Amino acid sequence: MATADADTAEVERLYELGDRLSSAKDKSQHAADYEAIIASVKGQNVKAKQLAAQLIPRYFGSFPALGAFAMEAMFDLVEMEELAIRIQAIRGFPLLGKDAEFVSKIADILGQLLACEENVERDAVHKALMSLIRQDVKNSLQPLFKHVESGSEIREKIICFLRDKVFPVKTELLKPQAEMERYITDLIKKSVQDVTGVEFKLFMDFLRSLSIFGDSAPRESFQELIEIIQAQADLDAQFDVSDIDHIERWTSCMYMALPIFTRGASSSKFLNYFAKQIVPVFDKIPEERKLDLLKTISASSPFAVAQDSRQLLPSVVQLLKKYMPGKKVDDINHNYVECLLYTFHHLAHKTPNTTNSLCGYKIVTGQPSDRLGEDFSEHYKDFTERLTGTEETVRAASKRLTQGMADFNKLISSAKTAEEKSKIKTDQQKSTMTMRSYNNILAMSQPLHAKSPLFIGDKKITLSWMELPKKPAATTAGVKRTQPAYNGIAPVSKKGRGGGGMPNQLVNRAFEALSRGGGRNSGRGRGRGGRGGGRGRGWGYR
């Protein structure tokens, strides 16, 4: 009974202190009252502590000399066992944040509280953090990103909060726009040094949504994005064919870079790495990874510059000779051949005379690199024989596939269950894609029999695994049709080099494999002692 009376008296005393502070015109003369409120946090009275959690923030700004003392009391309150006390203290933190000196510390504490288990408490933390961020974006975000950068135990909670609460309201928060977008870009660049694949995609998608990386941004801005991706792909590390994580990382980063290549950013480091590090060990790469690698190279080949094309072409020809038979065979890996022929055309289009020494062609540009005085006739014979063997094999396979495709509609009609129909339709779609691949191979191989072939350098060919472009509306009379580009000579285009849907479709594939991992605690290791960039966190491969 005595304890209850004492508790009641303590609560009444705090109310009196609060009323006195509220009515005082010069609150600074009542520092002792405020100190008494702060001191009550050390007591045992739960209701008194909950009331103190309200009063301390309310009058915090009136007693700057007691700021550190009051802040420590608030930190003690959020560690109490009683949920009601913790929530009251959390709600009061934004009022303390009006003093810039304490913003970073408060944001750090609230960031740690994102790990709380109670939904009502976590909701209070979210609201308090967002209120604090709206007051002082820079000093609030910096400690949050520090947790991500340092790999602390709550980094995943921080990333989820940024994704769900901060990123969606970037337009409201990032003002002045250019300055704040640059600030958050620098924070992200530090934070992505050790992330999973899914986390990296999240951050890169956000960066690409900023105006400083928008359509009107200078080429240097897109090059900055590419350099972030290059660092993530470990392009300075020796390629280890046994490291599946590195293969997955490289492929996914390459897919992500494709839309940025269309904006004029350089693909040199990726292409040179492929030629020097990956091609020499291509045979040892797991089969399920080879096609993804070839797809990324074929999709990026239209954006390669002449110098990179010259360096990569020997590797492409080397792989073509491996996968194009010298005579008709039962079957070939049509996906590999399609990717390689597409890459060959687009690279050769940039530097046609490089193919003279590689394939025995006689292309004249007037440059010493034409090497017309040398005899490469054996190369020409070998290459064209392989083209012929490939074409004969593909025509035979195409004929067989055509006969089989005629039965699909009958099979669908006779299917008894929805599951059977779905499977048949899937098989039909695969067959259609295979037929497209066969047709592409024939379309790309036939021009290469000439002594001075015309290399395809436009969008005439759509790779079989890409969505076909929509047919344009009927041409208005008097409008000239676009001419194809051959051997480096292309018609002038007002739209520049960024058109087409291929990279945008490709980037959607970039992290399909990663969706199998990359969740909480998946594909992540602690520490920074890993390969290359010292990453301790796996890319998310499963």
MILOLUM-608697 format. One line per field, with one value per residue (C-alpha): residue number from 1; residue in three letters; x, y, z. Coordinates in nm, 2 decimals, decimal comma. Layout:
! residues N
nr <- (NUM|...)
rest <- (ala|...)
X <- (X|...)
Y <- (Y|...)
Z <- (Z|...)
! end
This chain:
! residues 542
nr <- (1|2|3|4|5|6|7|8|9|10|11|12|13|14|15|16|17|18|19|20|21|22|23|24|25|26|27|28|29|30|31|32|33|34|35|36|37|38|39|40|41|42|43|44|45|46|47|48|49|50|51|52|53|54|55|56|57|58|59|60|61|62|63|64|65|66|67|68|69|70|71|72|73|74|75|76|77|78|79|80|81|82|83|84|85|86|87|88|89|90|91|92|93|94|95|96|97|98|99|100|101|102|103|104|105|106|107|108|109|110|111|112|113|114|115|116|117|118|119|120|121|122|123|124|125|126|127|128|129|130|131|132|133|134|135|136|137|138|139|140|141|142|143|144|145|146|147|148|149|150|151|152|153|154|155|156|157|158|159|160|161|162|163|164|165|166|167|168|169|170|171|172|173|174|175|176|177|178|179|180|181|182|183|184|185|186|187|188|189|190|191|192|193|194|195|196|197|198|199|200|201|202|203|204|205|206|207|208|209|210|211|212|213|214|215|216|217|218|219|220|221|222|223|224|225|226|227|228|229|230|231|232|233|234|235|236|237|238|239|240|241|242|243|244|245|246|247|248|249|250|251|252|253|254|255|256|257|258|259|260|261|262|263|264|265|266|267|268|269|270|271|272|273|274|275|276|277|278|279|280|281|282|283|284|285|286|287|288|289|290|291|292|293|294|295|296|297|298|299|300|301|302|303|304|305|306|307|308|309|310|311|312|313|314|315|316|317|318|319|320|321|322|323|324|325|326|327|328|329|330|331|332|333|334|335|336|337|338|339|340|341|342|343|344|345|346|347|348|349|350|351|352|353|354|355|356|357|358|359|360|361|362|363|364|365|366|367|368|369|370|371|372|373|374|375|376|377|378|379|380|381|382|383|384|385|386|387|388|389|390|391|392|393|394|395|396|397|398|399|400|401|402|403|404|405|406|407|408|409|410|411|412|413|414|415|416|417|418|419|420|421|422|423|424|425|426|427|428|429|430|431|432|433|434|435|436|437|438|439|440|441|442|443|444|445|446|447|448|449|450|451|452|453|454|455|456|457|458|459|460|461|462|463|464|465|466|467|468|469|470|471|472|473|474|475|476|477|478|479|480|481|482|483|484|485|486|487|488|489|490|491|492|493|494|495|496|497|498|499|500|501|502|503|504|505|506|507|508|509|510|511|512|513|514|515|516|517|518|519|520|521|522|523|524|525|526|527|528|529|530|531|532|533|534|535|536|537|538|539|540|541|542)
rest <- (met|ala|thr|ala|asp|ala|asp|thr|ala|glu|val|glu|arg|leu|tyr|glu|leu|gly|asp|arg|leu|ser|ser|ala|lys|asp|lys|ser|gln|his|ala|ala|asp|tyr|glu|ala|ile|ile|ala|ser|val|lys|gly|gln|asn|val|lys|ala|lys|gln|leu|ala|ala|gln|leu|ile|pro|arg|tyr|phe|gly|ser|phe|pro|ala|leu|gly|ala|phe|ala|met|glu|ala|met|phe|asp|leu|val|glu|met|glu|glu|leu|ala|ile|arg|ile|gln|ala|ile|arg|gly|phe|pro|leu|leu|gly|lys|asp|ala|glu|phe|val|ser|lys|ile|ala|asp|ile|leu|gly|gln|leu|leu|ala|cys|glu|glu|asn|val|glu|arg|asp|ala|val|his|lys|ala|leu|met|ser|leu|ile|arg|gln|asp|val|lys|asn|ser|leu|gln|pro|leu|phe|lys|his|val|glu|ser|gly|ser|glu|ile|arg|glu|lys|ile|ile|cys|phe|leu|arg|asp|lys|val|phe|pro|val|lys|thr|glu|leu|leu|lys|pro|gln|ala|glu|met|glu|arg|tyr|ile|thr|asp|leu|ile|lys|lys|ser|val|gln|asp|val|thr|gly|val|glu|phe|lys|leu|phe|met|asp|phe|leu|arg|ser|leu|ser|ile|phe|gly|asp|ser|ala|pro|arg|glu|ser|phe|gln|glu|leu|ile|glu|ile|ile|gln|ala|gln|ala|asp|leu|asp|ala|gln|phe|asp|val|ser|asp|ile|asp|his|ile|glu|arg|trp|thr|ser|cys|met|tyr|met|ala|leu|pro|ile|phe|thr|arg|gly|ala|ser|ser|ser|lys|phe|leu|asn|tyr|phe|ala|lys|gln|ile|val|pro|val|phe|asp|lys|ile|pro|glu|glu|arg|lys|leu|asp|leu|leu|lys|thr|ile|ser|ala|ser|ser|pro|phe|ala|val|ala|gln|asp|ser|arg|gln|leu|leu|pro|ser|val|val|gln|leu|leu|lys|lys|tyr|met|pro|gly|lys|lys|val|asp|asp|ile|asn|his|asn|tyr|val|glu|cys|leu|leu|tyr|thr|phe|his|his|leu|ala|his|lys|thr|pro|asn|thr|thr|asn|ser|leu|cys|gly|tyr|lys|ile|val|thr|gly|gln|pro|ser|asp|arg|leu|gly|glu|asp|phe|ser|glu|his|tyr|lys|asp|phe|thr|glu|arg|leu|thr|gly|thr|glu|glu|thr|val|arg|ala|ala|ser|lys|arg|leu|thr|gln|gly|met|ala|asp|phe|asn|lys|leu|ile|ser|ser|ala|lys|thr|ala|glu|glu|lys|ser|lys|ile|lys|thr|asp|gln|gln|lys|ser|thr|met|thr|met|arg|ser|tyr|asn|asn|ile|leu|ala|met|ser|gln|pro|leu|his|ala|lys|ser|pro|leu|phe|ile|gly|asp|lys|lys|ile|thr|leu|ser|trp|met|glu|leu|pro|lys|lys|pro|ala|ala|thr|thr|ala|gly|val|lys|arg|thr|gln|pro|ala|tyr|asn|gly|ile|ala|pro|val|ser|lys|lys|gly|arg|gly|gly|gly|gly|met|pro|asn|gln|leu|val|asn|arg|ala|phe|glu|ala|leu|ser|arg|gly|gly|gly|arg|asn|ser|gly|arg|gly|arg|gly|arg|gly|gly|arg|gly|gly|gly|arg|gly|arg|gly|trp|gly|tyr|arg)
X <- (0,00|0,28|0,46|0,15|0,11|0,47|0,43|0,13|0,31|0,60|0,37|0,19|0,53|0,63|0,30|0,37|0,72|0,58|0,31|0,57|0,79|0,49|0,37|0,72|0,80|1,17|1,21|1,59|1,53|1,38|1,68|1,64|1,29|1,41|1,69|1,44|1,24|1,55|1,65|1,31|1,42|1,65|1,36|1,14|0,81|0,69|0,42|0,67|0,92|0,65|0,56|0,93|0,96|0,70|0,83|1,21|1,16|0,90|1,13|1,46|1,53|1,50|1,80|2,09|2,34|2,15|2,12|2,37|2,22|1,87|1,98|2,14|1,81|1,62|1,86|1,80|1,42|1,43|1,61|1,34|1,15|0,81|0,69|0,48|0,79|1,00|0,73|0,68|1,06|1,08|0,80|0,99|1,32|1,23|1,18|1,54|1,65|1,57|1,92|2,15|2,42|2,23|2,06|2,32|2,33|1,95|1,93|2,19|1,99|1,66|1,84|1,94|1,58|1,46|1,55|1,27|1,02|0,70|0,51|0,37|0,72|0,87|0,60|0,69|1,05|0,97|0,76|1,02|1,30|1,11|1,02|1,39|1,50|1,26|1,42|1,78|1,83|2,21|2,28|2,00|2,09|2,47|2,46|2,20|2,42|2,72|2,55|2,52|2,88|3,02|2,82|2,66|2,40|2,11|2,23|1,94|1,68|1,84|1,83|1,46|1,38|1,55|1,38|1,03|1,03|1,30|1,35|0,98|0,98|1,31|1,16|1,03|1,35|1,63|1,63|1,81|1,79|2,13|2,32|2,13|2,12|2,50|2,52|2,31|2,50|2,82|2,67|2,55|2,88|3,05|2,77|2,78|3,13|3,00|2,64|2,44|2,32|1,96|2,08|2,31|2,02|1,81|2,07|2,15|1,78|1,75|2,06|1,92|1,60|1,78|1,78|2,16|2,15|1,85|1,81|1,95|2,25|2,60|2,79|3,02|2,73|2,65|3,02|3,01|2,73|2,93|3,23|3,02|2,90|3,26|3,38|3,10|3,19|3,55|3,70|4,04|4,04|4,18|3,89|3,84|3,64|3,56|3,41|3,04|2,97|3,21|3,06|2,71|2,83|3,00|2,70|2,45|2,65|2,70|2,32|2,27|2,53|2,36|2,10|2,38|2,60|2,32|2,37|2,73|2,92|3,22|3,20|3,57|3,66|3,39|3,47|3,85|3,79|3,59|3,85|4,15|4,01|3,70|3,76|4,08|3,89|3,56|3,56|3,58|3,28|2,97|2,74|2,45|2,66|2,81|2,49|2,43|2,79|2,75|2,41|2,56|2,84|2,61|2,38|2,66|2,84|2,63|2,78|3,15|3,39|3,63|3,93|3,75|3,60|3,95|4,06|3,76|3,71|3,99|3,83|3,48|3,62|3,80|3,47|3,29|3,53|3,47|3,10|3,06|3,12|3,34|3,08|2,71|2,64|2,33|2,29|2,48|2,44|2,23|2,21|2,59|2,63|2,35|2,51|2,85|2,75|2,55|2,86|3,09|2,87|2,84|3,21|3,32|3,09|3,30|3,64|3,58|3,94|4,03|3,85|4,10|4,36|4,11|3,88|4,07|3,84|3,96|3,81|3,99|3,99|4,33|4,49|4,81|4,59|4,42|4,72|4,61|4,96|4,94|4,79|4,50|4,33|4,34|4,15|3,89|3,85|3,82|3,58|3,34|3,35|3,24|2,96|2,85|2,85|2,65|2,40|2,34|2,30|2,06|1,85|1,81|1,72|1,48|1,30|1,26|1,14|0,88|0,74|0,71|0,55|0,26|0,13|0,12|-0,23|-0,36|-0,19|-0,34|-0,69|-0,66|-0,50|-0,73|-0,60|-0,50|-0,16|-0,11|-0,21|0,02|0,31|0,24|0,22|0,55|0,70|0,55|0,70|1,04|1,01|0,92|1,22|1,44|1,31|1,38|1,73|1,78|1,65|1,88|2,18|2,10|2,04|2,37|2,59|2,49|2,64|2,97|3,05|3,15|3,52|3,42|3,11|2,87|2,85|2,52|2,55|2,19|1,88|1,80|1,84|1,65|1,81|1,57|1,55|1,46|1,11|1,04|1,01|0,66|0,59|0,58|0,27|0,22|0,47|0,33|0,39|0,71|0,89|1,22|1,27|1,57|1,87|2,06|2,41|2,70|3,07|3,08|2,88|2,55|2,28|2,26|2,01|1,86|1,80|2,16|2,28|2,04|1,73|1,59|1,44|1,71|1,90|1,58|1,45|1,78|1,81|1,49|1,68|1,98|1,88|1,65|1,89|1,94|1,58|1,66|1,89|1,98|1,72|1,78|2,11|2,13|2,45|2,61|2,92|3,07|3,40|3,58|3,85|3,71|3,85|3,93|3,76|3,76|3,39|3,25|2,90|2,80|2,63|2,33|2,39|2,19)
Y <- (0,00|0,23|0,16|0,24|0,57|0,65|0,57|0,79|1,07|1,04|1,07|1,37|1,53|1,49|1,65|1,94|1,98|1,96|2,22|2,46|2,43|2,48|2,80|2,95|3,24|3,19|2,81|2,84|2,95|2,61|2,39|2,21|2,10|1,96|1,78|1,62|1,49|1,34|1,18|1,00|0,77|0,60|0,51|0,20|0,37|0,25|0,52|0,79|0,67|0,68|1,03|1,13|0,99|1,26|1,55|1,52|1,57|1,84|2,07|1,95|2,26|2,49|2,34|2,30|2,26|1,95|1,80|1,52|1,43|1,42|1,22|0,95|0,93|0,88|0,60|0,43|0,45|0,27|-0,02|-0,07|-0,40|-0,23|-0,18|0,13|0,31|0,22|0,33|0,67|0,73|0,64|0,88|1,16|1,12|1,35|1,64|1,59|1,59|1,95|2,01|1,92|1,81|1,50|1,40|1,14|0,98|0,96|0,82|0,56|0,44|0,44|0,24|-0,02|-0,03|-0,15|-0,49|-0,49|-0,77|-0,60|-0,47|-0,16|-0,08|-0,12|0,10|0,37|0,34|0,38|0,70|0,85|0,78|0,93|1,24|1,28|1,23|1,50|1,74|1,67|1,44|1,44|1,38|1,12|0,91|0,90|0,68|0,45|0,39|0,35|0,04|-0,10|-0,01|-0,17|-0,49|-0,46|-0,71|-0,48|-0,39|-0,60|-0,41|-0,08|-0,18|-0,28|0,05|0,24|0,04|0,07|0,41|0,64|0,56|0,59|0,96|1,06|1,36|1,50|1,44|1,51|1,89|2,08|1,81|1,80|1,84|1,58|1,33|1,36|1,32|1,00|0,86|0,89|0,71|0,43|0,40|0,33|0,09|-0,14|-0,26|-0,57|-0,66|-0,95|-0,94|-0,85|-0,57|-0,44|-0,44|-0,24|0,03|0,05|0,08|0,36|0,54|0,51|0,67|0,99|1,29|1,32|0,99|1,06|1,08|1,43|1,35|1,38|1,08|1,11|1,03|0,70|0,62|0,66|0,40|0,16|0,21|0,11|-0,20|-0,28|-0,27|-0,51|-0,75|-0,78|-0,70|-0,65|-1,00|-1,31|-1,51|-1,83|-2,08|-2,28|-1,98|-2,00|-1,68|-1,48|-1,62|-1,53|-1,19|-1,11|-1,22|-1,03|-0,72|-0,74|-0,77|-0,47|-0,26|-0,32|-0,03|0,20|0,10|0,23|0,57|0,59|0,44|0,23|-0,15|-0,19|-0,33|-0,60|-0,70|-0,71|-0,91|-1,16|-1,19|-1,22|-1,40|-1,60|-1,72|-1,91|-2,12|-2,12|-2,50|-2,54|-2,32|-2,51|-2,56|-2,39|-2,07|-2,06|-1,95|-1,66|-1,54|-1,55|-1,38|-1,09|-1,05|-1,07|-0,81|-0,57|-0,62|-0,35|-0,09|-0,20|0,06|-0,03|-0,08|-0,32|-0,50|-0,56|-0,71|-0,93|-1,06|-1,32|-1,47|-1,48|-1,65|-1,90|-1,99|-2,00|-2,25|-2,46|-2,47|-2,46|-2,81|-2,85|-3,08|-3,17|-3,33|-3,45|-3,13|-2,83|-2,60|-2,35|-2,10|-2,07|-2,03|-1,77|-1,56|-1,59|-1,51|-1,21|-1,09|-1,16|-0,95|-0,65|-0,65|-0,70|-0,42|-0,18|-0,31|-0,50|-0,55|-0,73|-1,03|-1,05|-1,23|-1,42|-1,55|-1,49|-1,22|-0,95|-0,63|-0,32|-0,01|0,13|0,08|-0,13|-0,35|-0,48|-0,72|-0,78|-0,89|-1,20|-1,53|-1,62|-1,85|-2,15|-1,94|-1,86|-2,22|-2,34|-2,07|-2,11|-2,49|-2,45|-2,21|-2,47|-2,75|-2,54|-2,44|-2,80|-2,91|-2,63|-2,68|-3,05|-2,98|-2,71|-2,95|-3,20|-2,93|-2,80|-3,15|-3,18|-2,84|-2,93|-3,16|-2,91|-2,79|-3,15|-3,23|-2,93|-3,02|-3,38|-3,28|-3,38|-3,16|-2,79|-2,91|-3,12|-2,82|-2,59|-2,83|-2,87|-2,49|-2,45|-2,70|-2,52|-2,19|-2,35|-2,50|-2,16|-2,00|-2,27|-2,22|-1,85|-1,94|-2,16|-1,88|-1,63|-1,86|-1,90|-1,53|-1,44|-1,72|-1,68|-1,34|-1,46|-1,68|-1,38|-1,28|-0,93|-0,99|-0,72|-0,74|-0,67|-0,37|-0,27|-0,42|-0,64|-0,95|-0,99|-1,27|-1,56|-1,51|-1,15|-1,02|-0,93|-0,56|-0,44|-0,37|0,01|0,17|0,19|0,43|0,76|0,84|1,03|0,92|0,75|0,41|0,36|0,20|-0,09|-0,04|-0,24|-0,26|0,05|0,27|0,36|0,62|0,92|0,88|1,16|0,93|0,84|0,50|0,44|0,30|-0,05|-0,27|-0,54|-0,40|-0,31|-0,67|-0,81|-0,62|-0,79|-1,12|-0,99|-1,12|-1,41|-1,65|-1,43|-1,45|-1,80|-1,65|-1,31|-1,31|-1,29|-1,46|-1,63|-1,61|-1,40|-1,45|-1,24|-1,06|-0,91|-1,16|-1,29|-1,30|-1,00|-0,71|-0,88|-0,94|-1,16|-1,16|-1,41|-1,28|-1,49|-1,78|-2,09)
Z <- (0,00|0,10|-0,23|-0,43|-0,25|-0,31|-0,68|-0,70|-0,53|-0,77|-1,07|-0,92|-0,85|-1,21|-1,32|-1,10|-1,24|-1,59|-1,51|-1,37|-1,67|-1,90|-1,73|-1,68|-1,92|-1,87|-1,85|-1,81|-1,45|-1,37|-1,46|-1,12|-1,22|-1,55|-1,38|-1,14|-1,43|-1,59|-1,26|-1,22|-1,50|-1,25|-1,02|-1,01|-1,09|-1,43|-1,47|-1,37|-1,63|-1,90|-1,80|-1,80|-2,15|-2,25|-2,05|-2,13|-2,51|-2,45|-2,27|-2,41|-2,62|-2,32|-2,14|-2,38|-2,09|-1,98|-2,33|-2,29|-1,95|-2,10|-2,40|-2,18|-1,99|-2,32|-2,42|-2,09|-2,14|-2,48|-2,31|-2,05|-2,04|-2,04|-2,40|-2,31|-2,18|-2,49|-2,73|-2,55|-2,56|-2,93|-3,01|-2,83|-3,01|-3,31|-3,06|-2,94|-3,30|-3,34|-3,19|-3,48|-3,24|-3,14|-3,48|-3,58|-3,24|-3,23|-3,59|-3,49|-3,19|-3,38|-3,66|-3,40|-3,28|-3,62|-3,50|-3,23|-3,25|-3,15|-3,45|-3,26|-3,14|-3,49|-3,63|-3,38|-3,48|-3,85|-3,78|-3,55|-3,80|-4,09|-3,88|-3,79|-4,15|-4,27|-4,01|-4,11|-4,41|-4,41|-4,05|-4,02|-4,33|-4,27|-3,96|-4,12|-4,42|-4,19|-4,05|-4,41|-4,49|-4,18|-4,21|-3,87|-3,75|-3,83|-4,19|-4,34|-4,13|-4,23|-4,60|-4,58|-4,41|-4,68|-4,95|-4,80|-4,64|-4,76|-5,13|-5,23|-5,10|-5,24|-5,43|-5,10|-4,90|-5,15|-5,16|-5,30|-5,56|-5,72|-5,39|-5,20|-5,48|-5,50|-5,12|-5,11|-5,42|-5,23|-4,93|-5,15|-5,33|-4,99|-4,88|-5,19|-5,13|-4,95|-5,05|-5,19|-5,55|-5,45|-5,23|-5,51|-5,76|-5,51|-5,47|-5,84|-5,93|-5,69|-5,83|-6,18|-6,07|-5,96|-6,19|-6,19|-6,38|-6,59|-6,96|-6,98|-6,77|-6,92|-7,04|-6,73|-6,50|-6,68|-6,67|-6,29|-6,28|-6,49|-6,26|-5,96|-6,14|-6,26|-5,90|-5,79|-6,08|-5,95|-6,28|-6,12|-5,97|-6,14|-6,28|-6,09|-6,29|-5,98|-5,80|-5,90|-5,70|-5,92|-6,24|-6,11|-6,00|-6,33|-6,54|-6,33|-6,33|-6,71|-6,75|-6,53|-6,72|-7,06|-7,04|-6,93|-7,23|-7,45|-7,29|-7,40|-7,10|-7,19|-7,20|-7,24|-6,91|-6,93|-7,28|-7,22|-6,91|-7,11|-7,37|-7,14|-6,84|-6,93|-7,29|-7,20|-6,94|-7,12|-7,15|-6,77|-6,69|-6,59|-6,89|-6,72|-6,69|-7,04|-7,22|-6,98|-7,04|-7,42|-7,40|-7,21|-7,46|-7,76|-7,61|-7,54|-7,88|-8,06|-7,81|-7,84|-7,99|-8,27|-8,04|-7,81|-8,11|-8,25|-7,92|-7,87|-8,23|-8,21|-7,89|-8,06|-8,37|-8,15|-7,98|-8,32|-8,45|-8,14|-8,18|-8,56|-8,70|-9,01|-9,16|-9,11|-8,78|-8,60|-8,39|-8,26|-7,96|-8,16|-7,87|-7,85|-8,22|-8,25|-7,97|-8,12|-8,48|-8,36|-8,16|-8,46|-8,69|-8,46|-8,37|-8,73|-8,84|-8,63|-8,76|-9,08|-9,19|-8,86|-9,00|-9,29|-9,08|-8,87|-9,14|-9,47|-9,60|-9,85|-9,70|-9,82|-9,60|-9,72|-9,38|-9,32|-9,09|-9,41|-9,45|-9,81|-9,91|-9,67|-9,76|-9,52|-9,77|-9,54|-9,27|-9,53|-9,64|-9,28|-9,17|-9,47|-9,44|-9,08|-9,19|-9,45|-9,19|-8,95|-9,21|-9,33|-8,97|-8,89|-9,20|-9,12|-8,75|-8,87|-9,10|-8,81|-8,58|-8,83|-8,86|-8,49|-8,44|-8,66|-8,40|-8,11|-8,18|-8,20|-7,87|-7,70|-7,82|-7,69|-7,35|-7,07|-6,79|-6,76|-6,64|-6,96|-7,18|-6,99|-7,05|-7,42|-7,46|-7,28|-7,52|-7,81|-7,70|-7,66|-8,01|-8,15|-7,99|-8,12|-8,47|-8,44|-8,34|-8,64|-8,87|-8,72|-8,76|-9,13|-9,18|-9,02|-9,17|-9,53|-9,59|-9,44|-9,74|-9,95|-9,99|-9,87|-9,67|-9,54|-9,16|-8,99|-8,76|-8,72|-8,55|-8,85|-8,63|-8,30|-8,09|-8,04|-7,66|-7,70|-7,75|-8,11|-8,17|-8,25|-8,62|-8,69|-8,82|-9,20|-9,35|-9,46|-9,83|-9,89|-9,58|-9,64|-9,49|-9,26|-9,44|-9,27|-9,15|-9,30|-9,23|-9,02|-9,25|-9,08|-9,17|-8,95|-8,67|-8,46|-8,18|-8,12|-8,01|-7,72|-7,89|-7,89|-7,63|-7,60|-7,29|-7,11|-7,16|-7,06|-6,73|-6,61|-6,63|-6,44|-6,11|-6,18|-6,03|-5,74|-5,64|-5,53|-5,27|-5,13|-4,86|-4,50|-4,41|-4,75|-4,94|-4,68|-4,48|-4,21|-4,24|-4,54|-4,61|-4,94|-5,29|-5,50|-5,34|-4,99|-4,99|-4,71|-4,85|-5,12|-5,43|-5,36|-5,60|-5,53)
! end
